[in-house]
């Protein structure tokens, strides 16, 4: 993957481009404003010069045209003409004999001798005198450029200095980020303690807080997996040791067929217990891995409860137990959860109720629906659980002592995890209906 662009370089480029754009905008605005002011000033000078020529007395007895002398090197940039009753009587040496403009009053821009001129025309009080005063437009541009050079040239020379100052400022501003990078680079791979960076700017505080939150979650996950691995190794060691012991008994039974058969049956039971434990471990691992990517699948709790009840009915009949399914409400029993997960939850709850209730006990599975909720209740008439044991339900590998039934201690962990990822609430209490245990699971309902 290509390396990302430097944040410092990006900031420098953005700031430099922005500064240059602003500088150019100021230069254009200054040019336009200065040109307007110069035009206003020079137009007023043309009008003033024309007013002087209008009141100038004319020598009408001499038929020769009076040419004004050139008194300055820039005189060629200014021209004037004075006409009396249509006859040219006075002019500047560069004005020519034809009127500078076709206008009789006001300002006009004309082309004269290959140059653009700004001309002001006016008439005398009696209308017999016509005056034209003109100025080359390039002279005005020269004035504006002279003004801009005095202002913009220092600014242009200051741009490299400003760019250097920008680089220094950005470099200093990114020091906390480099400090954080250096701190993370020096940490050991197994270090999960919070990252401490002195004088963290307010803009970086959310980043550091989220990073420390992530490290805390990773630490909890690692600690949980370590405990889980240790507990799983311990739990698997017990059935494996029992299988080995029974296999040795079977080998030493010799001709005693009854003892050998008992040892083999016990070995098979141990294998079943180990297989059940492995299945539960795999189910829990799949839940942990797929929690974030759970599909928004609509499943019918009532239909799944019927299927689970039908699957477990033979085991209940074998022990003389009464397994009932009851449905209340007509608002629909659809919930947003994968059917496989709901089946796993139902099977664990109903199997536990049957497994830990005595022979001849009663187990009631009730599915109730309201416009906003779907409620699953599993009642049993068994001995129930002590309050201290109820508080520990859901801990991995926790099993209530005093039961002869085999189990892995993971069923409740699976139930609580499925409830968590499907948005359900789980409550456990004594059943007022049957006297044993009541497990109540509540989901937000979906419309059919």
Residue, then its C-alpha position, 0 to 999 in steps of 0.5 A: x500500500x502506498x505511503x500516505x502523504x505527510x500531514x505537515x506537507x499537506x498543511x504547508x501546501x494548503x496554508x501556502x496556497x491559501x496565503x498566495x491566493x489571498x495575496x493575489x486577491x489583495x493585489x488585484x483589489x489594490x490595482x482596481x482601487x488604485x486605478x479608479x482613484x488615479x483615473x478620478x484624479x487625472x480626469x479632474x486635472x484634465x477638467x481643471x486644465x480645460x477650464x484654464x484654457x477656456x478663460x485664456x484670452x485669445x489673440x484673434x488678430x494673428x491668423x497663425x496657430x499658436x503652438x505651446x512650448x514643451x517645458x518638460x520631458x513628459x510634455x509629449x504625453x499631454x496634448x490640448x487644442x483650442x478652437x474659435x468658431x471652428x478654427x484652430x487657434x492654439x494647440x500643443x506641438x503633439x496635438x495635430x490640427x484635427x480635433x482630438x475627439x468627436x465629442x463636444x462636452x465630457x470625457x472620451x477615450x480615443x486612438x491618436x498617433x497609435x496611442x490610447x488617449x483620455x480626452x476632455x472636451x468643453x465649450x466656452x461660455x458663449x459657445x464660440x470656443x471649443x477646448x480639448x485636453x488629452x492625456x495618454x492612458x499609459x501615463x496613468x498605468x505608469x502611475x498605478x504600477x509605480x504605486x503597486x511596486x512600492x507596496x507589492x514588491x515588499x510583500x512578494x519578497x516577504x513570501x519566502x519568509x512567511x513560508x519559512x515561518x509557516x513551516x516552523x509553526x506547523x512543525x512546532x504544532x505537530x510536536x505533540x503528534x510526533x511525541x504520541x507516535x514516539x511513545x507508541x513506538x517505544x511501547x512493548x507489544x504486550x503493554x496495554x496500560x493507558x498512553x500518557x502524553x504530556x500537554x496534549x492539545x485539546x484537538x488530540x484529547x479525543x484521539x488519546x481518549x479513544x486510543x486508551x479506551x481501545x487499549x482498555x477493551x483489548x486488555x479486558x478481552x485478553x484477560x477474559x480469553x486467558x481465563x477462558x483458555x485456562x478454564x477450558x483446559x481445566x474442564x477438558x482435562x477432567x473428561x479426558x482423564x476420566x476416559x483414560x481411567x475407564x480405558x485402563x479399567x477396560x484393559x484390566x478387566x480381563x475376562x470380566x465382561x460386565x466390568x469391561x462393558x461398564x468401563x466402555x459405557x462410562x468411556x462413551x459417556x465421557x466422550x459425549x461430555x467432552x464432545x458436548x463441551x467442545x461444541x459449547x466452546x465452538x458455539x461461544x467462540x462463533x458468537x464472540x467472533x460474529x457478534x459485530x457482524x450479526x445479520x439483521x434477520x427476522x425470526x419467529x420465536x414461536x416457530x423455533x420454540x415449537x421445533x426445539x420442544x419437538x426435538x427435546x420431547x423424547x428426552x422429557x417423555x423418557x423421564x416422565x416429564x411434562x413439556x408444554x408450549x403456550x402462546x399468548x397474544x396476537x401481535x406476532x412473535x418476530x424478532x430481529x435475530x438469526x434463527x440459528x442463534x435463537x434456536x441455540x438459546x431456546x435449546x439451552x434454556x429448555x434443555x437446562x430446565x429438563x435436565x435439572x428438574x426431577x423425573x415427572x417434573x413439569x416444564x412450561x415454555x411460554x411465548x407472549x407477544x405485545x405490540x412492542x415486545x416478544x417475551x419468552x418464558x421458561x418455567x420449571x417445577x424443579x428445586x430452583x436455585x439459591x440466590x448466590x447461585x443466581x448471581x453467578x449464572x452466566x459465568x463461564x464453566x460455573x455449575x451448581x453443585x449437588x447435581x448429578x447431571x453432566x454439563x459444561x457450564x457454558x450454556x448460560x454464557x451462550x444464552x447471555x451472549x446471544x441475548x446481548x447481541x440480539x438486543x434482548x433482556x434476560x431475567x432469572x427468578x423463582x417461578x410463581x407458576x410452577x415453583x421452580x426457576x423462571x427464565x424470562x427473555x424480552x426482545x423488541x418486537x417486529x411487525x409481520 
